[in-house]
Amino acid sequence: MVANLFLLLAAGTMVAAGVYLVLDRAMTKMMLGLLLIGNGANLLILQAGGGAGAPPIEGRDSEAHDGLIADPLAQAMILTAIVISMAMTAFILTLAYRQYRYRTADVIEDDVEDAAIAARPTTAAAAPDHDASDDPETGSPTSEGDTFGPRSFEAPVKGEDDE
């Protein structure tokens, strides 16, 4: 199999440009970057599928290709990738439109809550699952914290027949 150098260079250029656009903060540029990456990957799959050949239909031969049959797997994978990228594009356009309606811009800003969570200390007392039995003033664990077992279970309810 001989690879087409032009298609390989085009695929590499598309993937590189797509990665560059995905790293931007604007949703429209991210969407265009994902589309470029998807199309570059489709070109690579096309090259991996081999050279041209007759259609992969039983009983149909082509004299131009000397009995060589095209690989149907590569074609099916590219067709599936096109459908998936179209659905993903529609979803990203919906997100961009929603972002525009609320903020009149498609630039994704830093979230204040994410920054607050990242700045939280890494001690166990500052963890989200902080035990309520720890000391409320210092946050350090007390001897009563996390006591689970038969002593902490509720006594069973006795019915009329159990007495």
C-alpha positions as a printed Julia matrix, in Angstrom:
163×3 Matrix{Float64}:
   0.0     0.0     0.0
   1.3     3.43   -0.93
   0.07    6.3     1.23
  -0.86    9.61   -0.36
   1.55   12.16    1.12
  -0.77   15.08    0.44
  -3.64   13.47    2.39
  -1.31   12.62    5.28
  -0.04   16.21    5.44
  -3.61   17.54    5.22
  -4.71   15.24    8.07
  -1.77   16.3    10.25
  -2.39   19.97    9.55
  -6.09   19.63   10.34
  -5.42   17.84   13.63
  -2.77   20.4    14.64
  -5.03   23.35   13.82
  -7.89   21.63   15.66
  -5.82   21.15   18.8
  -4.8    24.82   18.68
  -8.43   25.93   18.4
  -9.66   23.59   21.17
  -7.25   25.25   23.61
  -9.01   28.61   23.19
 -11.72   29.86   25.57
 -14.4    30.69   22.97
 -16.94   27.91   22.4
 -17.2    28.56   18.67
 -13.44   28.1    18.29
 -13.59   24.94   20.39
 -16.34   23.6    18.14
 -14.38   24.38   14.99
 -11.32   22.72   16.54
 -13.27   19.54   17.31
 -14.6    19.49   13.76
 -11.08   19.85   12.35
  -9.77   17.07   14.6
 -12.64   14.82   13.53
 -12.08   15.49    9.84
  -8.34   14.96   10.19
  -8.98   11.63   11.91
 -11.36   10.69    9.07
  -8.61   11.36    6.55
  -6.23    9.14    8.55
  -8.81    6.35    8.63
  -9.27    6.76    4.87
  -5.53    6.35    4.36
  -5.45    3.32    6.66
  -8.22    1.7     4.62
  -5.9     1.12    1.71
  -6.04    2.05   -1.91
  -9.0     2.41   -4.22
 -10.83   -0.64   -5.38
 -14.07   -2.03   -6.7
 -17.18   -1.57   -4.58
 -17.5    -4.24   -1.87
 -20.66   -5.72   -3.41
 -20.95   -9.44   -4.13
 -20.78  -10.22   -7.86
 -19.77   -6.72   -8.93
 -16.31   -6.49  -10.44
 -14.48   -3.56  -11.92
 -11.94   -3.91  -14.7
 -10.3    -0.62  -13.72
  -9.16   -2.03  -10.37
  -8.06   -5.52  -11.52
 -10.24   -7.34   -9.0
  -9.12   -5.31   -5.97
 -11.94   -4.63   -3.53
 -12.14   -1.5    -1.38
 -12.11   -1.98    2.39
 -15.7    -1.45    3.63
 -14.67   -1.17    7.3
 -12.86    2.13    6.82
 -15.81    3.53    4.9
 -18.27    2.46    7.6
 -16.11    3.94   10.35
 -15.83    7.28    8.53
 -19.58    7.39    7.92
 -20.23    6.7    11.6
 -17.71    9.37   12.63
 -19.43   11.91   10.38
 -22.8    11.24   12.01
 -21.32   11.46   15.51
 -19.48   14.71   14.74
 -22.69   16.21   13.31
 -24.58   15.37   16.52
 -21.72   16.73   18.64
 -21.68   19.94   16.59
 -25.41   20.4    17.13
 -24.94   19.92   20.88
 -22.05   22.41   21.05
 -24.03   24.94   19.02
 -26.88   24.55   21.5
 -24.48   25.15   24.4
 -22.98   28.19   22.65
 -26.44   29.62   21.99
 -27.44   29.11   25.63
 -24.22   30.75   26.79
 -24.86   33.68   24.44
 -28.44   34.12   25.69
 -27.33   34.32   29.32
 -24.08   36.27   28.99
 -24.11   37.67   25.43
 -20.67   36.1    24.88
 -19.4    32.64   24.1
 -16.24   32.95   26.19
 -16.07   30.53   29.1
 -14.96   32.31   32.26
 -13.27   30.87   35.34
 -15.75   29.64   37.9
 -15.5    31.29   41.33
 -16.65   28.11   43.11
 -13.96   26.04   41.37
 -11.31   28.5    42.52
 -12.64   28.35   46.1
 -12.57   24.55   46.11
  -9.05   24.51   44.69
  -7.87   26.97   47.39
  -9.32   24.88   50.24
  -6.68   23.33   52.52
  -5.88   19.66   52.02
  -6.32   18.69   55.67
  -8.87   16.02   56.47
 -10.91   18.49   58.51
 -11.51   20.61   55.4
 -12.72   17.69   53.29
 -16.32   17.71   52.0
 -17.11   14.64   54.09
 -16.0    16.38   57.3
 -17.45   14.52   60.26
 -19.98   16.49   62.31
 -18.63   15.01   65.56
 -15.29   16.79   65.14
 -14.56   19.86   67.18
 -16.51   22.72   65.54
 -13.99   25.39   66.57
 -10.71   23.79   65.5
 -11.95   21.15   63.08
  -9.7    18.52   64.64
 -11.13   15.06   65.21
 -12.32   14.18   68.67
 -12.43   10.79   70.37
 -16.18   10.62   69.67
 -15.78   11.03   65.91
 -16.59    8.2    63.52
 -17.76    5.73   66.16
 -19.74    3.24   64.18
 -20.77   -0.19   65.3
 -23.36   -1.97   67.44
 -23.2     0.71   70.15
 -24.22    3.44   67.74
 -27.12    1.54   66.2
 -30.66    2.26   67.17
 -32.4    -0.33   69.32
 -34.94   -2.46   67.44
 -38.57   -1.51   67.78
 -40.46   -4.06   69.82
 -43.9    -5.03   68.67
 -46.85   -6.29   70.71
 -45.86   -9.92   70.11
 -42.23   -9.42   71.24
 -43.03   -8.38   74.81
